[in-house]
Amino acid sequence: MKVLAIDTSSTVATVAIMDDEKLIGEYTINDKMTHSQKLMPIIRDIMKASDLNIDEIDVFGVSKGPGSFTGLRIGIATIKSLAHSVEKDVVGISTLDALAFNIPFSNGIIVPIMDARRERVFTGIYKWESGGLHIIRENMVIEVDELMKILKERPENIIFNGDGTLVYKDKIIKELGDKSIFAPKHANMARASSIAELTMAQAKEGKTESYLTLVPNYLRESQAQRELDKKNCEVDKNE
């Protein structure tokens, strides 16, 4: 089985190709968020370097969120288009699941955090047990202070990764002290190889879907929708 996977949920654009035996190739760039310009050239380059044609890919994987609304739309639209071109299935992977998977076979718990702004983060709680990554607490959007209260109750060391660590590192250290461990730089950002491996595992269990039904999971409404709802509430109050 060959998998092509991408993640464009943040400023990182990352593409990977994996088969049953190895990671064939991975291309990652963490710069300005210009996925609409960079993503397809990256895919073409890695396919050419791997000496593969698109019809040799068996299943396509993509980060389905949470993350940047624009980034997720670009990534999912691209994967849907590629899968449609060869009539293959897709797998949508939680961005947070993939971030946690960046830190293999660790002791303690893993808490990926992505900045959701306004003192809130996207997060989940994970733990490696019996050789597998298990979800202890499902993906959520939560105020940072509330997350700290939850984590203070945990007895284990806590490994953090994700772009939220850059924003809230000082607060985490202040609240959790020596319990807090921060991932190295290579494990702190989106990796298409993690998306690819999780995609392959789900595909082997028959957990794929049609490109027609794949949708993002934002975990919150867009800023534009929130502003519209706010205006509608104000209109209702004045009527």
C-alpha positions as CSV (number, residue, x, y, z in Angstrom):
1,M,0.0,0.0,0.0
2,K,1.2,3.5,-0.9
3,V,0.0,6.6,0.9
4,L,0.3,10.2,-0.1
5,A,-0.4,12.5,2.9
6,I,-0.4,16.3,3.4
7,D,-0.8,18.7,6.3
8,T,-1.6,22.4,5.7
9,S,-3.3,23.1,9.0
10,S,-0.8,25.7,10.1
11,T,2.1,27.7,8.5
12,V,3.8,24.4,7.8
13,A,3.3,22.8,4.4
14,T,4.3,19.2,4.5
15,V,3.9,16.2,2.1
16,A,4.9,12.6,2.6
17,I,4.8,9.3,0.7
18,M,4.9,6.1,2.6
19,D,4.5,2.4,1.8
20,D,4.2,-0.7,4.0
21,E,7.9,-0.9,4.7
22,K,9.2,2.7,4.8
23,L,8.8,6.4,4.5
24,I,9.7,7.0,0.9
25,G,10.0,10.8,1.1
26,E,8.9,13.8,3.1
27,Y,9.0,17.5,2.1
28,T,8.4,20.1,4.8
29,I,8.6,23.8,4.7
30,N,7.8,26.1,7.7
31,D,7.6,29.6,6.3
32,K,5.0,32.0,5.3
33,M,1.5,30.5,4.8
34,T,1.3,30.5,1.0
35,H,-0.1,27.0,0.7
36,S,-2.1,27.9,-2.5
37,Q,1.3,28.6,-4.2
38,K,3.5,26.0,-2.7
39,L,1.5,22.9,-2.1
40,M,1.1,21.6,-5.7
41,P,4.7,22.2,-6.6
42,I,5.8,20.3,-3.5
43,I,3.6,17.4,-4.4
44,R,4.9,17.4,-8.0
45,D,8.5,17.5,-6.7
46,I,8.1,14.6,-4.2
47,M,6.2,12.4,-6.7
48,K,8.9,13.0,-9.3
49,A,11.7,12.4,-6.8
50,S,10.0,9.2,-5.7
51,D,9.6,8.1,-9.4
52,L,5.8,7.6,-8.8
53,N,2.7,8.4,-10.8
54,I,-0.4,9.6,-9.0
55,D,-2.3,6.5,-10.0
56,E,0.2,4.4,-8.0
57,I,-1.1,5.9,-4.8
58,D,-3.6,3.6,-3.0
59,V,-5.0,6.0,-0.5
60,F,-4.7,9.7,0.3
61,G,-4.4,11.2,3.8
62,V,-4.9,14.8,5.0
63,S,-5.1,16.7,8.2
64,K,-8.7,17.6,8.7
65,G,-8.3,20.0,11.6
66,P,-8.4,21.8,13.8
67,G,-6.2,24.6,12.5
68,S,-6.1,27.4,10.0
69,F,-9.4,27.7,8.2
70,T,-7.7,28.7,5.0
71,G,-5.0,26.1,5.3
72,L,-7.4,23.3,6.0
73,R,-9.6,24.2,3.0
74,I,-6.6,24.3,0.7
75,G,-5.3,20.9,1.9
76,I,-8.6,19.1,1.9
77,A,-9.5,20.6,-1.6
78,T,-6.2,19.4,-2.9
79,I,-6.5,15.9,-1.5
80,K,-10.1,15.6,-2.8
81,S,-9.0,16.7,-6.2
82,L,-6.1,14.2,-6.3
83,A,-8.3,11.3,-5.0
84,H,-11.0,12.2,-7.6
85,S,-8.5,12.1,-10.4
86,V,-7.7,8.4,-9.7
87,E,-10.9,7.4,-8.0
88,K,-9.2,6.4,-4.7
89,D,-10.4,6.7,-1.1
90,V,-9.2,9.2,1.5
91,V,-8.6,9.4,5.2
92,G,-9.0,12.5,7.3
93,I,-6.7,12.6,10.4
94,S,-7.0,14.9,13.4
95,T,-4.2,17.5,13.4
96,L,-3.9,16.9,17.1
97,D,-3.7,13.2,16.8
98,A,-0.9,13.6,14.3
99,L,1.0,16.1,16.5
100,A,0.8,13.6,19.4
101,F,2.0,10.8,17.1
102,N,5.2,12.9,16.5
103,I,6.4,11.8,20.0
104,P,6.6,8.0,19.9
105,F,6.6,5.6,22.9
106,S,7.0,8.3,25.5
107,N,6.5,8.1,29.2
108,G,3.9,10.4,30.7
109,I,1.1,12.0,28.7
110,I,1.3,14.0,25.5
111,V,-0.6,17.3,25.2
112,P,-0.4,18.9,21.7
113,I,-1.6,22.5,21.8
114,M,-2.4,24.8,18.9
115,D,-3.1,28.5,19.4
116,A,-6.8,29.2,19.0
117,R,-6.3,32.9,20.0
118,R,-8.1,34.8,22.7
119,E,-6.3,32.8,25.4
120,R,-7.7,29.5,24.0
121,V,-6.1,26.5,22.5
122,F,-7.0,23.4,20.5
123,T,-5.8,20.4,22.4
124,G,-6.2,16.8,23.5
125,I,-4.6,14.4,26.0
126,Y,-2.8,11.3,24.8
127,K,-0.8,8.4,26.2
128,W,1.2,5.5,24.7
129,E,0.0,2.2,26.1
130,S,0.7,-1.4,24.9
131,G,2.5,0.0,21.8
132,G,-0.3,2.2,20.7
133,L,-1.3,5.9,21.1
134,H,-4.5,6.2,23.1
135,I,-6.7,9.3,23.4
136,I,-7.2,10.1,27.1
137,R,-9.2,13.2,26.4
138,E,-10.9,14.0,23.0
139,N,-10.0,17.0,20.9
140,M,-11.4,20.3,22.3
141,V,-11.0,24.0,22.3
142,I,-10.4,25.3,25.8
143,E,-9.1,28.4,27.7
144,V,-5.5,28.0,28.6
145,D,-6.2,28.5,32.3
146,E,-8.8,25.8,32.3
147,L,-6.4,23.4,30.6
148,M,-3.7,24.1,33.3
149,K,-6.3,23.2,36.0
150,I,-7.0,19.9,34.3
151,L,-3.3,19.1,33.9
152,K,-2.4,20.0,37.5
153,E,-4.5,17.0,38.5
154,R,-2.4,14.6,36.4
155,P,0.4,12.7,38.2
156,E,2.5,12.1,35.1
157,N,5.1,14.2,33.4
158,I,3.5,16.2,30.5
159,I,5.1,16.5,27.1
160,F,3.9,19.5,25.1
161,N,4.2,20.2,21.4
162,G,2.5,22.3,18.7
163,D,2.6,26.0,17.9
164,G,0.8,26.8,21.1
165,T,3.9,26.0,23.1
166,L,5.6,29.1,21.6
167,V,2.8,31.3,22.8
168,Y,2.1,29.8,26.2
169,K,5.4,28.3,27.3
170,D,6.0,30.7,30.1
171,K,2.5,30.2,31.5
172,I,2.9,26.4,31.3
173,I,6.2,26.5,33.2
174,K,4.8,28.8,35.8
175,E,1.7,26.6,36.4
176,L,3.2,23.1,36.0
177,G,6.9,23.6,36.8
178,D,9.1,20.5,36.4
179,K,6.2,18.4,35.2
180,S,6.3,20.2,31.8
181,I,8.5,18.9,29.0
182,F,8.7,20.6,25.6
183,A,9.2,18.6,22.4
184,P,12.3,19.3,20.2
185,K,11.8,21.5,17.2
186,H,11.4,18.7,14.7
187,A,8.5,17.2,16.7
188,N,6.9,20.5,17.5
189,M,5.3,21.1,14.1
190,A,3.1,19.2,11.6
191,R,4.7,16.2,9.9
192,A,3.1,14.6,6.9
193,S,4.8,11.4,7.8
194,S,2.7,11.2,11.0
195,I,-0.4,11.8,8.9
196,A,0.7,9.1,6.4
197,E,1.3,6.5,9.1
198,L,-2.0,7.1,10.8
199,T,-3.7,7.1,7.4
200,M,-2.2,3.7,6.6
201,A,-3.3,2.2,9.9
202,Q,-6.9,3.3,9.3
203,A,-6.9,2.2,5.7
204,K,-5.7,-1.3,6.7
205,E,-8.7,-1.4,9.1
206,G,-11.0,-0.4,6.3
207,K,-11.6,3.0,7.8
208,T,-11.5,5.1,4.6
209,E,-14.1,7.3,3.0
210,S,-15.0,8.8,-0.4
211,Y,-13.4,12.1,-1.3
212,L,-17.0,13.3,-1.7
213,T,-17.7,13.1,2.0
214,L,-14.4,14.4,3.4
215,V,-15.0,17.7,5.4
216,P,-12.8,19.7,7.8
217,N,-13.3,19.7,11.5
218,Y,-12.7,23.2,12.6
219,L,-13.8,22.7,16.3
220,R,-15.2,26.2,16.2
221,E,-17.0,28.6,13.9
222,S,-14.9,30.9,11.6
223,Q,-14.3,34.5,12.7
224,A,-16.6,35.7,9.9
225,Q,-19.4,33.4,11.1
226,R,-18.9,34.6,14.8
227,E,-19.1,38.2,13.7
228,L,-22.2,37.5,11.7
229,D,-23.8,35.7,14.7
230,K,-22.9,38.6,16.9
231,K,-24.6,41.1,14.6
232,N,-27.7,38.9,14.3
233,C,-27.9,38.8,18.1
234,E,-27.6,42.6,18.3
235,V,-30.4,43.0,15.7
236,D,-32.6,40.6,17.6
237,K,-32.1,42.5,20.9
238,N,-33.1,45.8,19.1
239,E,-36.3,44.4,17.6
